Amino acid sequence: MGYDFDEIIDRRGTSCIKYDFAKERGLPEDVLPMWVADMDFRAPPEVVDALTRVAVHGIFGYSESKDEYFAPLRDWFARRLGWTPEREWLKKTPGVVYAINAALRAFTRRGDAVIVQSPVYYPFFSSVRANGRLLVDSPLAYGEGGAYTVDFVDFERKVKEFRPKMFLLCSPHNPVGRVWTDAELDTLAGICLKHGTLVFSDEIHCDFAWGGRSHRVLASLSRETAGSAILATAPSKTFNLAGLMISNVFIPDRTLRREFASEVERTGLSQLSVMGLAAGAAAYRYGEPWLEALKAYLEATIAFVRGFVAERLPGVRLVEPEGTYLLWLDFRALGLPHEEVCRKIVHEARLWLDDGLIFGEAGRHFQRINMAAPLATVKEALERLERVFFG
Ligand SMILES: Cc1ncc(COP(=O)(O)O)c(C=O)c1O
């Protein structure tokens, strides 16, 4: 079946935060938004059909899902990621950020240290702080060649010094686009195991790995690793369902699972939305051909961006994405103050990107651009950058 990812779908006036809230967030109303991590593509047709069936039925009572959700989810992981979760391991939550916050309260106490690797998805910082935990950062190393790696010496030193109760791992990593290797994950997990640090592995971008790479589920490394890991994934990034509020938290260890479930209960959450359950089940059951077509489209987009940046944005560097549909652009070589780059992007190019600084100080001189849009939109954004910085 063909899917038309080139179709420009007008999202304005649909209450989406990407297009409809520029003014409220202090930006000019006419900016072209390439920021928040959802896509400008329609979800798989089977998902739209499933939601339509629920809507037409017209009764939206309290709902749960038996095998309709778990069976295709398990098969998805087994088939595509080589890891077979068990039914009891799964706790569904209305989002990964919700799960991070619940896990912080379940497994750490006020004042406990929690370690992260900046630049990183900014709710990692705000969740740790909002819960009164101590944020410890072990920044990723950025090599001269433009590649990010883990600074294991710094990481272990900080783990020894601060004794973090939890490590928030972003895998694949947003915003730098790394798909961590088995060896990297093994070393990180080994350090955490040695020092009694639980790993919350945010694997929401697991279905987007490029160039023949594949994502490694942290819990599949070893039994010990699985025993002290909390894994979070969701159909939201993979199938563009973020507004339906459904995510998967897998906790193989029974005690940890109980503690997490108690914390979720304390938040007053019991069931999820009937729409989220229906959409997620249909997505994992029928969405694979759509995802494969989408991935091919996005790989072609990456190739286009790579060429454009190299030829027409001299001094701007595309950090080579190994995964995710979020691209990380390095503006350091332009020699402009970061604030000036941001001003030009917003007020001259009329683009709404994610300012690198929101991902931590390590993001100074960087911008994140979401390329999950029709190629014509991505092209327009890049041409605006060209005009403003090199016109
Ligand atoms: C690494 C990461 N985790 C979590 C989320 C959001 O998850 P949710 O919408 O399920 O809270 C995002 C969205 O961009 C993300 O990039």
The ligand as an SDF file (V2000), in Angstrom:
LIG
                    3D

 16 16  0  0  0  0  0  0  0  0999 V2000
   13.1760   10.9340   25.0570 C   0  0  0  0  0  0  0  0  0  0  0  0
   11.7340   11.2690   25.1810 C   0  0  0  0  0  0  0  0  0  0  0  0
   11.0200   10.7890   26.2080 N   0  0  0  0  0  0  0  0  0  0  0  0
    9.7130   11.0610   26.3610 C   0  0  0  0  0  0  0  0  0  0  0  0
    9.0510   11.8710   25.4490 C   0  0  0  0  0  0  0  0  0  0  0  0
    7.6010   12.2130   25.6510 C   0  0  0  0  0  0  0  0  0  0  0  0
    6.9100   11.1370   26.1150 O   0  0  0  0  0  0  0  0  0  0  0  0
    5.3720   11.2450   26.5080 P   0  0  0  0  0  0  0  0  0  0  0  0
    4.7100   12.1410   25.5300 O   0  0  0  0  0  0  0  0  0  0  0  0
    4.9240    9.8220   26.4170 O   0  0  0  0  0  0  0  0  0  0  0  0
    5.3500   11.7730   27.9090 O   0  0  0  0  0  0  0  0  0  0  0  0
    9.7540   12.3920   24.3670 C   0  0  0  0  0  0  0  0  0  0  0  0
    9.0750   13.2820   23.4100 C   0  0  0  0  0  0  0  0  0  0  0  0
    9.6810   13.9990   22.6990 O   0  0  0  0  0  0  0  0  0  0  0  0
   11.1230   12.0850   24.2290 C   0  0  0  0  0  0  0  0  0  0  0  0
   11.8360   12.5590   23.2020 O   0  0  0  0  0  0  0  0  0  0  0  0
  1  2  1  0
  2  3  1  0
  2 15  2  0
  3  4  2  0
  4  5  1  0
  5  6  1  0
  5 12  2  0
  6  7  1  0
  7  8  1  0
  8  9  2  0
  8 10  1  0
  8 11  1  0
 12 13  1  0
 12 15  1  0
 13 14  2  0
 15 16  1  0
M  END
$$$$
